[in-house]
Amino acid sequence: MKKVSSRTPREPSRSSLRDIPEVDFGRAKVRRNPYARRIAANGISVHVARGRPRKGTETGVTIPRSIRFPASVWRRLEQRARAEGVPLHRALRAAVLAWAESGQRRGSSRT
């Protein structure tokens, strides 16, 4: 078992601080948002394929939301997704995105 040290952590010595080079902010690299250029060019996209997105095609943080439909609507959605050969949630994401994009094209501000 390790002994508890009664010594408090010490600050760096003056000589070690002198050895640390100063930062030249004129040459320092700024880390850019890796998604900013793609979002500016293509707008925000949502990953609708199965599994994790490939490296470089990530969409950033996503927020889970719940949606309620009557059982009969869920059955119809599941049947249609099965017939199309796609997962149900992929079909739902595609439908929501198509609906959102159709509103942008028309310039509609209705909800």
N, CA, C and O atoms as a printed pandas DataFrame, in Angstrom:
     atom_number atom_name residue_name chain_id  residue_number  x_coord  y_coord  z_coord
0              1         N          MET        A               1    0.825   -1.173    0.000
1              2        CA          MET        A               1    0.000    0.000    0.000
2              3         C          MET        A               1    0.873    1.242    0.000
3              4         O          MET        A               1    1.889    1.292    0.693
4              5         N          LYS        A               2    0.481    2.241   -0.774
5              6        CA          LYS        A               2    1.260    3.454   -0.911
6              7         C          LYS        A               2    1.042    4.360    0.297
7              8         O          LYS        A               2   -0.079    4.516    0.782
8              9         N          LYS        A               3    2.140    4.957    0.774
9             10        CA          LYS        A               3    2.038    5.881    1.887
10            11         C          LYS        A               3    1.441    7.208    1.430
11            12         O          LYS        A               3    1.667    7.658    0.307
12            13         N          VAL        A               4    0.688    7.811    2.314
13            14        CA          VAL        A               4    0.130    9.122    2.022
14            15         C          VAL        A               4    1.206   10.156    2.267
15            16         O          VAL        A               4    1.814   10.185    3.337
16            17         N          SER        A               5    1.444   10.999    1.288
17            18        CA          SER        A               5    2.478   12.014    1.417
18            19         C          SER        A               5    1.904   13.238    2.115
19            20         O          SER        A               5    0.800   13.690    1.812
20            21         N          SER        A               6    2.671   13.757    3.046
21            22        CA          SER        A               6    2.220   14.963    3.739
22            23         C          SER        A               6    2.656   16.214    2.998
23            24         O          SER        A               6    2.261   17.325    3.351
24            25         N          ARG        A               7    3.467   16.030    1.976
25            26        CA          ARG        A               7    3.955   17.175    1.216
26            27         C          ARG        A               7    2.875   17.673    0.262
27            28         O          ARG        A               7    2.185   16.880   -0.378
28            29         N          THR        A               8    2.740   18.945    0.179
29            30        CA          THR        A               8    1.793   19.530   -0.771
30            31         C          THR        A               8    2.487   19.658   -2.119
31            32         O          THR        A               8    3.704   19.838   -2.169
32            33         N          PRO        A               9    1.743   19.569   -3.198
33            34        CA          PRO        A               9    2.377   19.719   -4.512
34            35         C          PRO        A               9    3.053   21.080   -4.629
35            36         O          PRO        A               9    2.498   22.099   -4.219
36            37         N          ARG        A              10    4.254   21.081   -5.192
37            38        CA          ARG        A              10    5.013   22.326   -5.317
38            39         C          ARG        A              10    4.795   22.932   -6.691
39            40         O          ARG        A              10    4.513   22.239   -7.668
40            41         N          GLU        A              11    4.932   24.222   -6.729
41            42        CA          GLU        A              11    4.869   24.952   -7.993
42            43         C          GLU        A              11    6.184   24.731   -8.737
43            44         O          GLU        A              11    7.184   24.362   -8.122
44            45         N          PRO        A              12    6.196   24.954  -10.058
45            46        CA          PRO        A              12    7.457   24.814  -10.805
46            47         C          PRO        A              12    8.478   25.858  -10.325
47            48         O          PRO        A              12    8.124   26.969   -9.932
48            49         N          SER        A              13    9.727   25.466  -10.370
49            50        CA          SER        A              13   10.785   26.381   -9.939
50            51         C          SER        A              13   10.979   27.482  -10.979
51            52         O          SER        A              13   10.548   27.356  -12.125
52            53         N          ARG        A              14   11.635   28.560  -10.558
53            54        CA          ARG        A              14   11.902   29.673  -11.489
54            55         C          ARG        A              14   12.781   29.218  -12.648
55            56         O          ARG        A              14   12.576   29.639  -13.786
56            57         N          SER        A              15   13.748   28.370  -12.368
57            58        CA          SER        A              15   14.648   27.934  -13.437
58            59         C          SER        A              15   13.903   27.066  -14.454
59            60         O          SER        A              15   14.169   27.162  -15.651
60            61         N          SER        A              16   12.963   26.214  -13.991
61            62        CA          SER        A              16   12.216   25.400  -14.950
62            63         C          SER        A              16   11.255   26.265  -15.767
63            64         O          SER        A              16   11.008   25.986  -16.941
64            65         N          LEU        A              17   10.721   27.306  -15.149
65            66        CA          LEU        A              17    9.845   28.219  -15.900
66            67         C          LEU        A              17   10.628   28.998  -16.949
67            68         O          LEU        A              17   10.108   29.287  -18.026
68            69         N          ARG        A              18   11.879   29.340  -16.638
69            70        CA          ARG        A              18   12.712   30.047  -17.625
70            71         C          ARG        A              18   13.014   29.146  -18.819
71            72         O          ARG        A              18   13.172   29.635  -19.938
72            73         N          ASP        A              19   13.095   27.832  -18.594
73            74        CA          ASP        A              19   13.409   26.893  -19.668
74            75         C          ASP        A              19   12.241   26.686  -20.634
75            76         O          ASP        A              19   12.444   26.229  -21.759
76            77         N          ILE        A              20   11.044   27.014  -20.211
77            78        CA          ILE        A              20    9.869   26.839  -21.076
78            79         C          ILE        A              20    9.840   27.987  -22.080
79            80         O          ILE        A              20    9.842   29.151  -21.678
80            81         N          PRO        A              21    9.813   27.684  -23.381
81            82        CA          PRO        A              21    9.804   28.770  -24.362
82            83         C          PRO        A              21    8.457   29.512  -24.361
83            84         O          PRO        A              21    7.412   28.931  -24.068
84            85         N          GLU        A              22    8.511   30.787  -24.689
85            86        CA          GLU        A              22    7.281   31.562  -24.786
86            87         C          GLU        A              22    6.541   31.174  -26.056
87            88         O          GLU        A              22    7.149   30.747  -27.037
88            89         N          VAL        A              23    5.242   31.326  -26.027
89            90        CA          VAL        A              23    4.413   30.980  -27.177
90            91         C          VAL        A              23    4.372   32.174  -28.117
91            92         O          VAL        A              23    4.106   33.302  -27.701
92            93         N          ASP        A              24    4.640   31.905  -29.394
93            94        CA          ASP        A              24    4.526   32.943  -30.423
94            95         C          ASP        A              24    3.140   32.815  -31.039
95            96         O          ASP        A              24    2.918   31.954  -31.891
96            97         N          PHE        A              25    2.210   33.660  -30.617
97            98        CA          PHE        A              25    0.832   33.548  -31.090
98            99         C          PHE        A              25    0.697   33.924  -32.567
99           100         O          PHE        A              25   -0.325   33.627  -33.186
100          101         N          GLY        A              26    1.695   34.563  -33.126
101          102        CA          GLY        A              26    1.685   34.856  -34.562
102          103         C          GLY        A              26    1.898   33.605  -35.406
103          104         O          GLY        A              26    1.466   33.545  -36.558
104          105         N          ARG        A              27    2.564   32.609  -34.831
105          106        CA          ARG        A              27    2.829   31.371  -35.560
106          107         C          ARG        A              27    1.995   30.199  -35.073
107          108         O          ARG        A              27    2.017   29.132  -35.685
108          109         N          ALA        A              28    1.271   30.377  -33.997
109          110        CA          ALA        A              28    0.494   29.273  -33.428
110          111         C          ALA        A              28   -0.606   28.849  -34.389
111          112         O          ALA        A              28   -1.209   29.681  -35.066
112          113         N          LYS        A              29   -0.858   27.559  -34.442
113          114        CA          LYS        A              29   -1.910   27.036  -35.310
114          115         C          LYS        A              29   -3.249   27.075  -34.587
115          116         O          LYS        A              29   -3.349   26.721  -33.413
116          117         N          VAL        A              30   -4.260   27.504  -35.300
117          118        CA          VAL        A              30   -5.609   27.520  -34.755
118          119         C          VAL        A              30   -6.308   26.264  -35.238
119          120         O          VAL        A              30   -6.302   25.954  -36.429
120          121         N          ARG        A              31   -6.909   25.544  -34.303
121          122        CA          ARG        A              31   -7.621   24.323  -34.682
122          123         C          ARG        A              31   -9.019   24.713  -35.138
123          124         O          ARG        A              31   -9.814   25.230  -34.353
124          125         N          ARG        A              32   -9.306   24.472  -36.370
125          126        CA          ARG        A              32  -10.608   24.794  -36.932
126          127         C          ARG        A              32  -11.601   23.668  -36.677
127          128         O          ARG        A              32  -11.214   22.530  -36.414
128          129         N          ASN        A              33  -12.873   23.999  -36.759
129          130        CA          ASN        A              33  -13.923   22.994  -36.648
130          131         C          ASN        A              33  -13.830   22.090  -37.873
131          132         O          ASN        A              33  -13.914   22.586  -38.996
132          133         N          PRO        A              34  -13.659   20.772  -37.693
133          134        CA          PRO        A              34  -13.489   19.889  -38.848
134          135         C          PRO        A              34  -14.749   19.792  -39.714
135          136         O          PRO        A              34  -14.673   19.337  -40.855
136          137         N          TYR        A              35  -15.890   20.206  -39.196
137          138        CA          TYR        A              35  -17.136   20.099  -39.948
138          139         C          TYR        A              35  -17.534   21.411  -40.628
139          140         O          TYR        A              35  -18.428   21.411  -41.475
140          141         N          ALA        A              36  -16.895   22.521  -40.279
141          142        CA          ALA        A              36  -17.342   23.839  -40.713
142          143         C          ALA        A              36  -17.334   23.998  -42.239
143          144         O          ALA        A              36  -18.298   24.510  -42.809
144          145         N          ARG        A              37  -16.265   23.569  -42.898
145          146        CA          ARG        A              37  -16.170   23.747  -44.351
146          147         C          ARG        A              37  -17.251   22.942  -45.074
147          148         O          ARG        A              37  -17.880   23.437  -46.009
148          149         N          ARG        A              38  -17.464   21.688  -44.633
149          150        CA          ARG        A              38  -18.474   20.854  -45.280
150          151         C          ARG        A              38  -19.883   21.401  -45.030
151          152         O          ARG        A              38  -20.723   21.381  -45.930
152          153         N          ILE        A              39  -20.144   21.888  -43.820
153          154        CA          ILE        A              39  -21.458   22.447  -43.519
154          155         C          ILE        A              39  -21.698   23.703  -44.343
155          156         O          ILE        A              39  -22.806   23.912  -44.837
156          157         N          ALA        A              40  -20.678   24.542  -44.499
157          158        CA          ALA        A              40  -20.826   25.758  -45.299
158          159         C          ALA        A              40  -21.103   25.422  -46.760
159          160         O          ALA        A              40  -21.873   26.122  -47.419
160          161         N          ALA        A              41  -20.491   24.367  -47.271
161          162        CA          ALA        A              41  -20.673   24.006  -48.678
162          163         C          ALA        A              41  -21.977   23.249  -48.921
163          164         O          ALA        A              41  -22.683   23.525  -49.892
164          165         N          ASN        A              42  -22.300   22.298  -48.047
165          166        CA          ASN        A              42  -23.430   21.399  -48.304
166          167         C          ASN        A              42  -24.603   21.590  -47.368
167          168         O          ASN        A              42  -25.661   21.000  -47.584
168          169         N          GLY        A              43  -24.446   22.388  -46.346
169          170        CA          GLY        A              43  -25.481   22.481  -45.333
170          171         C          GLY        A              43  -25.345   21.321  -44.368
171          172         O          GLY        A              43  -24.462   20.478  -44.525
172          173         N          ILE        A              44  -26.199   21.274  -43.389
173          174        CA          ILE        A              44  -26.138   20.219  -42.386
174          175         C          ILE        A              44  -26.703   18.935  -42.967
175          176         O          ILE        A              44  -27.757   18.942  -43.603
176          177         N          SER        A              45  -26.005   17.845  -42.748
177          178        CA          SER        A              45  -26.467   16.554  -43.241
178          179         C          SER        A              45  -26.674   15.618  -42.059
179          180         O          SER        A              45  -26.147   15.846  -40.970
180          181         N          VAL        A              46  -27.432   14.584  -42.284
181          182        CA          VAL        A              46  -27.695   13.586  -41.258
182          183         C          VAL        A              46  -27.304   12.231  -41.818
183          184         O          VAL        A              46  -27.638   11.897  -42.955
184          185         N          HIS        A              47  -26.603   11.464  -41.024
185          186        CA          HIS        A              47  -26.186   10.117  -41.430
186          187         C          HIS        A              47  -27.405    9.208  -41.390
187          188         O          HIS        A              47  -27.981    8.987  -40.325
188          189         N          VAL        A              48  -27.800    8.681  -42.541
189          190        CA          VAL        A              48  -28.986    7.834  -42.595
190          191         C          VAL        A              48  -28.666    6.382  -42.906
191          192         O          VAL        A              48  -29.572    5.549  -42.936
192          193         N          ALA        A              49  -27.412    6.059  -43.136
193          194        CA          ALA        A              49  -27.041    4.677  -43.425
194          195         C          ALA        A              49  -26.879    3.894  -42.129
195          196         O          ALA        A              49  -26.807    4.474  -41.045
196          197         N          ARG        A              50  -26.825    2.599  -42.249
197          198        CA          ARG        A              50  -26.651    1.730  -41.093
198          199         C          ARG        A              50  -25.230    1.846  -40.563
199          200         O          ARG        A              50  -24.282    1.980  -41.337
200          201         N          GLY        A              51  -25.083    1.796  -39.240
201          202        CA          GLY        A              51  -23.767    1.765  -38.617
202          203         C          GLY        A              51  -23.155    3.140  -38.445
203          204         O          GLY        A              51  -23.790    4.166  -38.686
204          205         N          ARG        A              52  -21.896    3.128  -38.018
205          206        CA          ARG        A              52  -21.182    4.378  -37.787
206          207         C          ARG        A              52  -20.772    5.000  -39.113
207          208         O          ARG        A              52  -20.481    4.278  -40.067
208          209         N          PRO        A              53  -20.743    6.320  -39.192
209          210        CA          PRO        A              53  -20.297    6.971  -40.433
210          211         C          PRO        A              53  -18.794    6.773  -40.640
211          212         O          PRO        A              53  -18.046    6.581  -39.681
212          213         N          ARG        A              54  -18.367    6.824  -41.892
213          214        CA          ARG        A              54  -16.944    6.733  -42.199
214          215         C          ARG        A              54  -16.227    7.948  -41.651
215          216         O          ARG        A              54  -16.827    9.002  -41.442
216          217         N          LYS        A              55  -14.929    7.783  -41.419
217          218        CA          LYS        A              55  -14.128    8.888  -40.912
218          219         C          LYS        A              55  -14.164   10.040  -41.919
219          220         O          LYS        A              55  -13.967    9.831  -43.116
220          221         N          GLY        A              56  -14.410   11.234  -41.436
221          222        CA          GLY        A              56  -14.493   12.405  -42.307
222          223         C          GLY        A              56  -15.902   12.720  -42.755
223          224         O          GLY        A              56  -16.143   13.790  -43.313
224          225         N          THR        A              57  -16.843   11.814  -42.524
225          226        CA          THR        A              57  -18.227   12.077  -42.924
226          227         C          THR        A              57  -19.141   12.202  -41.713
227          228         O          THR        A              57  -20.364   12.139  -41.842
228          229         N          GLU        A              58  -18.545   12.379  -40.528
229          230        CA          GLU        A              58  -19.348   12.493  -39.325
230          231         C          GLU        A              58  -20.197   13.756  -39.387
231          232         O          GLU        A              58  -19.816   14.743  -40.015
232          233         N          THR        A              59  -21.333   13.713  -38.737
233          234        CA          THR        A              59  -22.227   14.865  -38.752
234          235         C          THR        A              59  -22.136   15.684  -37.485
235          236         O          THR        A              59  -22.807   16.708  -37.362
236          237         N          GLY        A              60  -21.325   15.255  -36.549
237          238        CA          GLY        A              60  -21.236   15.978  -35.293
238          239         C          GLY        A              60  -22.208   15.390  -34.286
239          240         O          GLY        A              60  -22.667   14.258  -34.437
240          241         N          VAL        A              61  -22.513   16.155  -33.277
241          242        CA          VAL        A              61  -23.363   15.687  -32.191
242          243         C          VAL        A              61  -24.806   15.580  -32.670
243          244         O          VAL        A              61  -25.294   16.465  -33.374
244          245         N          THR        A              62  -25.489   14.507  -32.294
245          246        CA          THR        A              62  -26.905   14.353  -32.594
246          247         C          THR        A              62  -27.681   14.278  -31.290
247          248         O          THR        A              62  -27.138   13.875  -30.262
248          249         N          ILE        A              63  -28.937   14.661  -31.330
249          250        CA          ILE        A              63  -29.778   14.687  -30.141
250          251         C          ILE        A              63  -30.905   13.684  -30.316
251          252         O          ILE        A              63  -31.667   13.779  -31.279
252          253         N          PRO        A              64  -31.029   12.726  -29.406
253          254        CA          PRO        A              64  -32.131   11.766  -29.528
254          255         C          PRO        A              64  -33.462   12.429  -29.176
255          256         O          PRO        A              64  -33.550   13.199  -28.220
256          257         N          ARG        A              65  -34.477   12.126  -29.948
257          258        CA          ARG        A              65  -35.831   12.628  -29.703
258          259         C          ARG        A              65  -36.791   11.454  -29.825
259          260         O          ARG        A              65  -36.498   10.472  -30.508
260          261         N          SER        A              66  -37.916   11.557  -29.174
261          262        CA          SER        A              66  -38.911   10.498  -29.316
262          263         C          SER        A              66  -40.086   11.031  -30.125
263          264         O          SER        A              66  -40.347   12.234  -30.158
264          265         N          ILE        A              67  -40.770   10.130  -30.758
265          266        CA          ILE        A              67  -41.933   10.497  -31.576
266          267         C          ILE        A              67  -43.029    9.480  -31.292
267          268         O          ILE        A              67  -42.764    8.283  -31.182
268          269         N          ARG        A              68  -44.233    9.952  -31.176
269          270        CA          ARG        A              68  -45.358    9.070  -30.861
270          271         C          ARG        A              68  -46.302    8.987  -32.052
271          272         O          ARG        A              68  -46.709    9.999  -32.623
272          273         N          PHE        A              69  -46.638    7.752  -32.408
273          274        CA          PHE        A              69  -47.643    7.468  -33.432
274          275         C          PHE        A              69  -48.579    6.412  -32.872
275          276         O          PHE        A              69  -48.181    5.642  -31.998
276          277         N          PRO        A              70  -49.802    6.359  -33.351
277          278        CA          PRO        A              70  -50.669    5.240  -32.972
278          279         C          PRO        A              70  -50.060    3.919  -33.464
279          280         O          PRO        A              70  -49.266    3.905  -34.405
280          281         N          ALA        A              71  -50.434    2.837  -32.831
281          282        CA          ALA        A              71  -49.885    1.520  -33.176
282          283         C          ALA        A              71  -50.120    1.180  -34.645
283          284         O          ALA        A              71  -49.266    0.567  -35.285
284          285         N          SER        A              72  -51.283    1.581  -35.185
285          286        CA          SER        A              72  -51.575    1.272  -36.591
286          287         C          SER        A              72  -50.598    1.993  -37.529
287          288         O          SER        A              72  -50.209    1.437  -38.556
288          289         N          VAL        A              73  -50.203    3.214  -37.189
289          290        CA          VAL        A              73  -49.237    3.960  -38.019
290          291         C          VAL        A              73  -47.873    3.293  -37.939
291          292         O          VAL        A              73  -47.199    3.141  -38.959
292          293         N          TRP        A              74  -47.450    2.886  -36.726
293          294        CA          TRP        A              74  -46.168    2.198  -36.599
294          295         C          TRP        A              74  -46.146    0.919  -37.425
295          296         O          TRP        A              74  -45.139    0.613  -38.063
296          297         N          ARG        A              75  -47.247    0.169  -37.422
297          298        CA          ARG        A              75  -47.302   -1.074  -38.228
298          299         C          ARG        A              75  -47.139   -0.755  -39.712
299          300         O          ARG        A              75  -46.403   -1.442  -40.421
300          301         N          ARG        A              76  -47.823    0.284  -40.179
301          302        CA          ARG        A              76  -47.700    0.656  -41.601
302          303         C          ARG        A              76  -46.286    1.089  -41.937
303          304         O          ARG        A              76  -45.751    0.725  -42.985
304          305         N          LEU        A              77  -45.677    1.867  -41.047
305          306        CA          LEU        A              77  -44.297    2.311  -41.272
306          307         C          LEU        A              77  -43.334    1.128  -41.289
307          308         O          LEU        A              77  -42.452    1.059  -42.145
308          309         N          GLU        A              78  -43.495    0.209  -40.360
309          310        CA          GLU        A              78  -42.630   -0.968  -40.318
310          311         C          GLU        A              78  -42.782   -1.826  -41.566
311          312         O          GLU        A              78  -41.794   -2.326  -42.103
312          313         N          GLN        A              79  -44.031   -1.998  -42.032
313          314        CA          GLN        A              79  -44.264   -2.784  -43.245
314          315         C          GLN        A              79  -43.612   -2.127  -44.458
315          316         O          GLN        A              79  -42.990   -2.800  -45.280
316          317         N          ARG        A              80  -43.759   -0.818  -44.560
317          318        CA          ARG        A              80  -43.172   -0.101  -45.709
318          319         C          ARG        A              80  -41.651   -0.164  -45.664
319          320         O          ARG        A              80  -41.013   -0.389  -46.693
320          321         N          ALA        A              81  -41.064    0.032  -44.491
321          322        CA          ALA        A              81  -39.606   -0.035  -44.360
322          323         C          ALA        A              81  -39.103   -1.439  -44.692
323          324         O          ALA        A              81  -38.085   -1.588  -45.369
324          325         N          ARG        A              82  -39.809   -2.467  -44.219
325          326        CA          ARG        A              82  -39.425   -3.845  -44.519
326          327         C          ARG        A              82  -39.510   -4.100  -46.017
327          328         O          ARG        A              82  -38.627   -4.740  -46.587
328          329         N          ALA        A              83  -40.567   -3.603  -46.661
329          330        CA          ALA        A              83  -40.728   -3.786  -48.108
330          331         C          ALA        A              83  -39.615   -3.073  -48.886
331          332         O          ALA        A              83  -39.168   -3.561  -49.925
332          333         N          GLU        A              84  -39.174   -1.924  -48.380
333          334        CA          GLU        A              84  -38.092   -1.173  -49.043
334          335         C          GLU        A              84  -36.714   -1.749  -48.708
335          336         O          GLU        A              84  -35.725   -1.433  -49.371
336          337         N          GLY        A              85  -36.655   -2.598  -47.674
337          338        CA          GLY        A              85  -35.382   -3.195  -47.280
338          339         C          GLY        A              85  -34.493   -2.245  -46.499
339          340         O          GLY        A              85  -33.269   -2.349  -46.569
340          341         N          VAL        A              86  -35.090   -1.316  -45.753
341          342        CA          VAL        A              86  -34.316   -0.361  -44.962
342          343         C          VAL        A              86  -34.787   -0.419  -43.509
343          344         O          VAL        A              86  -35.936   -0.776  -43.247
344          345         N          PRO        A              87  -33.920   -0.073  -42.571
345          346        CA          PRO        A              87  -34.355    0.002  -41.176
346          347         C          PRO        A              87  -35.408    1.094  -40.998
347          348         O          PRO        A              87  -35.404    2.098  -41.712
348          349         N          LEU        A              88  -36.286    0.892  -40.062
349          350        CA          LEU        A              88  -37.375    1.838  -39.825
350          351         C          LEU        A              88  -36.852    3.233  -39.497
351          352         O          LEU        A              88  -37.370    4.218  -40.022
352          353         N          HIS        A              89  -35.851    3.337  -38.653
353          354        CA          HIS        A              89  -35.360    4.653  -38.258
354          355         C          HIS        A              89  -34.668    5.370  -39.408
355          356         O          HIS        A              89  -34.690    6.599  -39.474
356          357         N          ARG        A              90  -34.059    4.622  -40.305
357          358        CA          ARG        A              90  -33.471    5.251  -41.491
358          359         C          ARG        A              90  -34.579    5.846  -42.352
359          360         O          ARG        A              90  -34.439    6.956  -42.865
360          361         N          ALA        A              91  -35.675    5.116  -42.511
361          362        CA          ALA        A              91  -36.811    5.622  -43.291
362          363         C          ALA        A              91  -37.402    6.864  -42.637
363          364         O          ALA        A              91  -37.760    7.815  -43.331
364          365         N          LEU        A              92  -37.509    6.867  -41.316
365          366        CA          LEU        A              92  -38.039    8.032  -40.610
366          367         C          LEU        A              92  -37.131    9.246  -40.789
367          368         O          LEU        A              92  -37.615   10.348  -41.049
368          369         N          ARG        A              93  -35.809    9.052  -40.651
369          370        CA          ARG        A              93  -34.879   10.173  -40.844
370          371         C          ARG        A              93  -34.980   10.726  -42.259
371          372         O          ARG        A              93  -34.992   11.941  -42.453
372          373         N          ALA        A              94  -35.052    9.840  -43.247
373          374        CA          ALA        A              94  -35.150   10.284  -44.638
374          375         C          ALA        A              94  -36.440   11.069  -44.868
375          376         O          ALA        A              94  -36.434   12.075  -45.577
376          377         N          ALA        A              95  -37.545   10.617  -44.276
377          378        CA          ALA        A              95  -38.821   11.309  -44.433
378          379         C          ALA        A              95  -38.789   12.694  -43.792
379          380         O          ALA        A              95  -39.277   13.666  -44.370
380          381         N          VAL        A              96  -38.218   12.773  -42.609
381          382        CA          VAL        A              96  -38.135   14.071  -41.922
382          383         C          VAL        A              96  -37.256   15.035  -42.707
383          384         O          VAL        A              96  -37.602   16.206  -42.858
384          385         N          LEU        A              97  -36.121   14.553  -43.208
385          386        CA          LEU        A              97  -35.236   15.427  -43.981
386          387         C          LEU        A              97  -35.893   15.879  -45.281
387          388         O          LEU        A              97  -35.767   17.043  -45.661
388          389         N          ALA        A              98  -36.585   14.986  -45.958
389          390        CA          ALA        A              98  -37.277   15.360  -47.198
390          391         C          ALA        A              98  -38.335   16.417  -46.914
391          392         O          ALA        A              98  -38.492   17.363  -47.686
392          393         N          TRP        A              99  -39.053   16.265  -45.821
393          394        CA          TRP        A              99  -40.070   17.236  -45.451
394          395         C          TRP        A              99  -39.435   18.585  -45.125
395          396         O          TRP        A              99  -39.938   19.623  -45.556
396          397         N          ALA        A             100  -38.325   18.583  -44.361
397          398        CA          ALA        A             100  -37.656   19.825  -43.991
398          399         C          ALA        A             100  -37.095   20.532  -45.222
399          400         O          ALA        A             100  -37.197   21.754  -45.334
400          401         N          GLU        A             101  -36.504   19.771  -46.148
401          402        CA          GLU        A             101  -35.938   20.372  -47.354
402          403         C          GLU        A             101  -37.017   20.904  -48.279
403          404         O          GLU        A             101  -36.796   21.912  -48.950
404          405         N          SER        A             102  -38.169   20.268  -48.338
405          406        CA          SER        A             102  -39.238   20.773  -49.206
406          407         C          SER        A             102  -39.745   22.111  -48.682
407          408         O          SER        A             102  -40.147   22.957  -49.480
408          409         N          GLY        A             103  -39.740   22.329  -47.388
409          410        CA          GLY        A             103  -40.140   23.609  -46.815
410          411         C          GLY        A             103  -39.134   24.700  -47.116
411          412         O          GLY        A             103  -39.521   25.853  -47.306
412          413         N          GLN        A             104  -37.845   24.366  -47.164
413          414        CA          GLN        A             104  -36.810   25.347  -47.481
414          415         C          GLN        A             104  -36.912   25.783  -48.934
415          416         O          GLN        A             104  -36.716   26.958  -49.246
416          417         N          ARG        A             105  -37.212   24.855  -49.815
417          418        CA          ARG        A             105  -37.295   25.194  -51.238
418          419         C          ARG        A             105  -38.463   26.127  -51.515
419          420         O          ARG        A             105  -38.360   27.023  -52.354
420          421         N          ARG        A             106  -39.571   25.923  -50.819
421          422        CA          ARG        A             106  -40.752   26.746  -51.042
422          423         C          ARG        A             106  -40.676   28.059  -50.289
423          424         O          ARG        A             106  -41.437   28.988  -50.557
424          425         N          GLY        A             107  -39.730   28.127  -49.324
425          426        CA          GLY        A             107  -39.628   29.336  -48.536
426          427         C          GLY        A             107  -40.758   29.469  -47.543
427          428         O          GLY        A             107  -41.070   30.569  -47.087
428          429         N          SER        A             108  -41.376   28.341  -47.206
429          430        CA          SER        A             108  -42.501   28.353  -46.290
430          431         C          SER        A             108  -42.020   28.553  -44.866
431          432         O          SER        A             108  -41.014   27.974  -44.455
432          433         N          SER        A             109  -42.731   29.364  -44.124
433          434        CA          SER        A             109  -42.400   29.546  -42.708
434          435         C          SER        A             109  -43.513   28.981  -41.833
435          436         O          SER        A             109  -43.555   29.238  -40.630
436          437         N          ARG        A             110  -44.413   28.212  -42.441
437          438        CA          ARG        A             110  -45.484   27.593  -41.654
438          439         C          ARG        A             110  -44.935   26.466  -40.831
439          440         O          ARG        A             110  -43.918   25.870  -41.184
440          441         N          THR        A             111  -45.609   26.158  -39.713
441          442        CA          THR        A             111  -45.210   25.016  -38.887
442          443         C          THR        A             111  -46.273   23.975  -38.899
443          444         O          THR        A             111  -46.124   22.933  -38.261
